[in-house]
Amino acid sequence: MPVVLIANPKGGVGKSTLATNIAGYFASRGHAVMLGDVDRQQSSGLWLNLRPAKAAPIATWEAAGEGTVARPPRGTTHAVLDTPAGLHGWRFKEVVALADQILVPLQPSIFDIYATRDFLLRLESQRRVDKSRIGLVGMRVGAHTLSGDRLREFVARLGVPMVAELRDTQNYVQLAARGLTLFDIAPGRVQRDLEQWQPLVHWLDQQVGSR
C-alpha cells in the first residue's frame, strides 16, 4: 500500500491543496483511500468534513496520538498524509519513515526556494529515503513569468524532478470550500487544470506501479 507524503517546512505553499487533490485522484480511480493530517490546523480534516456523501469516498486517517500517525488499517489501498509547517525532530523522522513517495510543493518565491533546498538536504540525510521517490510540485506558477523561470533554474540544480507546475486559479479554492477536487466534477469545467495534473498523476501511477 503506497503512502504519499506531502511535506514542506514552509507554510502556505499549498500542501493541503495538493494532498486533497491527490486523494481525490486516487478515489476517482476506485481506490480505497485514506487522507491523514498531522497539522494542528487540520485543514485536510476540515475538508473531509465538507465532502459530500455522493463524492467518491475518502476515509479519515486518524492520528494515534498527539502528533503521531498510525499505519492505516487493512483494506486501505492508498494513503495520503498532509503535514504541518515547521515539521522537524522526531515527528519529521516518523512521517518520513511512513512514506513511500514524498511530494514537496513550493511556490516561485525566494523564501520557498531556500526553505525547500534546506528541506531536501534534511530528507537526503534520512537513510531510508530513496531520492528517486521524491518529486517537487510548483504551486501557483505562472507559465511565462520571471519568478517561474527562476524556480525552474533552481530545480534544475537540485537533481530532484519537478513533476508538475500548477497555476494560480480560484478553481482550487472554490472546490475546496465544497469538499471537492478537480477529479470530482465534469472534466470540461477544469480542463486546463487537469492537463497540468497529467505529469503528476503519471508520476504517481509509475511510483505506485513500481511497488
C-alpha positions as CSV (number, residue, x, y, z in Angstrom):
1,M,0.0,0.0,0.0
2,P,1.6,3.3,-1.1
3,V,1.7,6.2,1.4
4,V,2.2,9.6,-0.3
5,L,3.6,12.2,2.0
6,I,3.1,15.9,1.2
7,A,5.7,17.9,3.1
8,N,7.5,21.3,3.2
9,P,8.5,23.2,6.3
10,K,7.4,26.4,4.7
11,G,3.8,27.4,5.5
12,G,1.3,28.5,2.9
13,V,2.8,26.6,-0.1
14,G,-0.3,24.6,-0.9
15,K,0.3,21.3,1.0
16,S,-3.4,20.8,1.8
17,T,-4.5,21.7,-1.8
18,L,-2.1,19.1,-3.1
19,A,-2.9,16.4,-0.6
20,T,-6.7,16.7,-1.0
21,N,-6.5,16.6,-4.8
22,I,-4.1,13.6,-4.8
23,A,-6.6,11.8,-2.5
24,G,-9.4,12.8,-4.9
25,Y,-7.5,11.4,-7.8
26,F,-6.9,8.1,-6.2
27,A,-10.6,8.0,-5.1
28,S,-11.7,8.7,-8.7
29,R,-9.8,5.6,-9.8
30,G,-11.8,3.5,-7.4
31,H,-9.1,3.0,-4.8
32,A,-9.8,2.7,-1.0
33,V,-8.1,6.0,0.0
34,M,-7.4,7.4,3.4
35,L,-6.3,11.1,4.0
36,G,-4.4,11.9,7.1
37,D,-3.4,15.2,8.6
38,V,-0.7,15.8,11.3
39,D,-1.1,19.5,11.1
40,R,-2.7,21.1,14.2
41,Q,-4.8,23.3,11.9
42,Q,-6.4,20.1,10.5
43,S,-7.0,21.6,7.1
44,S,-7.4,18.3,5.4
45,G,-9.6,17.0,8.2
46,L,-11.9,20.1,7.8
47,W,-12.0,19.5,4.1
48,L,-13.1,15.9,4.6
49,N,-16.0,17.1,6.8
50,L,-17.2,19.2,3.9
51,R,-17.0,16.4,1.4
52,P,-20.5,15.4,0.1
53,A,-21.7,11.9,0.5
54,K,-22.2,11.4,-3.2
55,A,-18.5,12.1,-3.9
56,A,-16.0,9.2,-4.3
57,P,-15.3,8.1,-0.7
58,I,-12.1,9.2,1.1
59,A,-11.7,8.0,4.7
60,T,-10.1,9.8,7.6
61,W,-6.7,8.6,8.6
62,E,-6.8,9.1,12.3
63,A,-3.8,10.1,14.4
64,A,-2.7,7.6,17.0
65,G,-1.9,10.3,19.5
66,E,-0.5,13.9,19.8
67,G,1.5,14.5,16.6
68,T,1.7,10.8,15.7
69,V,0.1,8.7,12.9
70,A,-0.6,5.0,12.9
71,R,-0.4,2.8,9.9
72,P,-3.8,2.7,8.0
73,P,-5.9,-0.3,8.6
74,R,-6.2,-3.3,6.3
75,G,-8.3,-2.7,3.3
76,T,-6.7,0.6,2.5
77,T,-5.1,0.6,-0.9
78,H,-3.7,4.2,-1.0
79,A,-2.9,6.7,1.7
80,V,-2.1,10.5,1.6
81,L,-0.6,12.3,4.5
82,D,-0.7,16.1,4.9
83,T,1.9,17.7,7.2
84,P,2.4,21.0,9.1
85,A,4.8,23.8,8.5
86,G,7.9,23.6,10.6
87,L,8.0,19.8,10.6
88,H,11.1,18.7,12.5
89,G,12.6,16.4,15.1
90,W,11.0,13.0,15.9
91,R,7.8,13.9,14.1
92,F,9.7,14.6,10.9
93,K,11.5,11.2,11.2
94,E,8.3,9.4,11.9
95,V,6.3,10.7,9.0
96,V,9.2,10.2,6.6
97,A,9.5,6.6,7.8
98,L,5.9,6.1,6.8
99,A,6.3,7.5,3.3
100,D,6.7,5.6,0.1
101,Q,6.6,8.7,-2.1
102,I,7.3,12.3,-1.0
103,L,5.9,15.3,-2.9
104,V,7.3,18.7,-1.9
105,P,5.1,21.6,-3.0
106,L,6.7,25.0,-3.4
107,Q,5.8,28.4,-4.8
108,P,8.1,30.5,-7.0
109,S,9.4,32.8,-4.3
110,I,12.9,33.2,-2.9
111,F,11.6,32.2,0.6
112,D,10.1,29.0,-0.7
113,I,13.1,28.2,-2.8
114,Y,15.6,28.4,0.1
115,A,13.3,26.6,2.6
116,T,12.8,23.8,0.1
117,R,16.5,23.4,-0.6
118,D,17.2,23.0,3.1
119,F,14.3,20.6,3.5
120,L,15.6,18.4,0.7
121,L,19.0,18.2,2.4
122,R,17.3,17.0,5.5
123,L,15.4,14.4,3.5
124,E,18.6,13.2,2.0
125,S,20.1,12.8,5.4
126,Q,17.5,10.1,6.2
127,R,18.9,6.8,5.3
128,R,15.6,5.3,4.4
129,V,14.7,8.0,1.8
130,D,15.3,7.0,-1.8
131,K,15.8,10.2,-3.8
132,S,14.0,8.7,-6.8
133,R,10.8,8.7,-4.8
134,I,10.9,12.5,-4.2
135,G,9.2,14.9,-6.5
136,L,8.6,18.7,-6.5
137,V,5.4,20.3,-7.5
138,G,5.4,24.0,-8.4
139,M,2.3,25.7,-7.0
140,R,0.8,28.9,-8.3
141,V,3.3,29.1,-11.1
142,G,2.9,31.5,-14.0
143,A,3.8,29.9,-17.3
144,H,5.6,33.0,-18.7
145,T,7.0,34.8,-15.6
146,L,10.4,35.7,-14.3
147,S,9.6,34.0,-11.0
148,G,8.6,30.9,-12.8
149,D,11.8,30.9,-14.7
150,R,13.8,31.3,-11.5
151,L,12.0,28.4,-10.0
152,R,12.8,26.2,-13.0
153,E,16.5,27.2,-12.8
154,F,16.6,26.4,-9.1
155,V,15.0,23.0,-9.6
156,A,17.4,22.1,-12.5
157,R,20.3,22.3,-10.0
158,L,18.7,20.0,-7.4
159,G,18.7,16.6,-9.0
160,V,15.1,16.2,-7.9
161,P,12.4,16.4,-10.7
162,M,9.6,19.0,-10.7
163,V,6.9,16.6,-11.8
164,A,4.3,19.3,-12.4
165,E,3.6,23.0,-12.4
166,L,0.1,24.1,-11.2
167,R,-1.3,27.5,-12.0
168,D,-2.8,30.0,-9.6
169,T,-6.6,29.6,-10.0
170,Q,-9.7,30.0,-8.0
171,N,-10.8,26.5,-9.0
172,Y,-8.9,25.0,-6.1
173,V,-10.3,27.5,-3.6
174,Q,-13.9,27.1,-4.8
175,L,-13.8,23.3,-4.9
176,A,-12.1,23.0,-1.5
177,A,-14.9,25.0,0.0
178,R,-17.3,22.2,-1.1
179,G,-15.0,19.3,-0.1
180,L,-14.3,18.5,-3.7
181,T,-11.3,18.1,-6.1
182,L,-10.6,18.6,-9.7
183,F,-11.5,14.9,-10.2
184,D,-15.0,15.1,-8.7
185,I,-16.6,17.4,-11.3
186,A,-17.1,17.4,-15.1
187,P,-13.7,17.5,-16.8
188,G,-14.7,20.2,-19.2
189,R,-15.1,22.7,-16.3
190,V,-11.4,22.3,-15.2
191,Q,-9.8,21.1,-18.4
192,R,-6.8,23.3,-18.2
193,D,-6.0,22.3,-14.7
194,L,-6.5,18.6,-15.4
195,E,-4.0,19.0,-18.2
196,Q,-1.4,20.4,-15.8
197,W,-2.1,17.4,-13.5
198,Q,-1.3,14.8,-16.1
199,P,2.5,14.7,-15.5
200,L,1.8,14.5,-11.7
201,V,-0.7,11.6,-11.9
202,H,1.6,9.8,-14.4
203,W,4.4,10.1,-11.8
204,L,2.2,8.8,-9.1
205,D,1.0,5.9,-11.2
206,Q,4.5,5.0,-12.1
207,Q,5.6,5.1,-8.4
208,V,2.6,3.1,-7.2
209,G,3.0,0.6,-10.0
210,S,6.7,0.0,-9.1
211,R,5.8,-1.3,-5.6
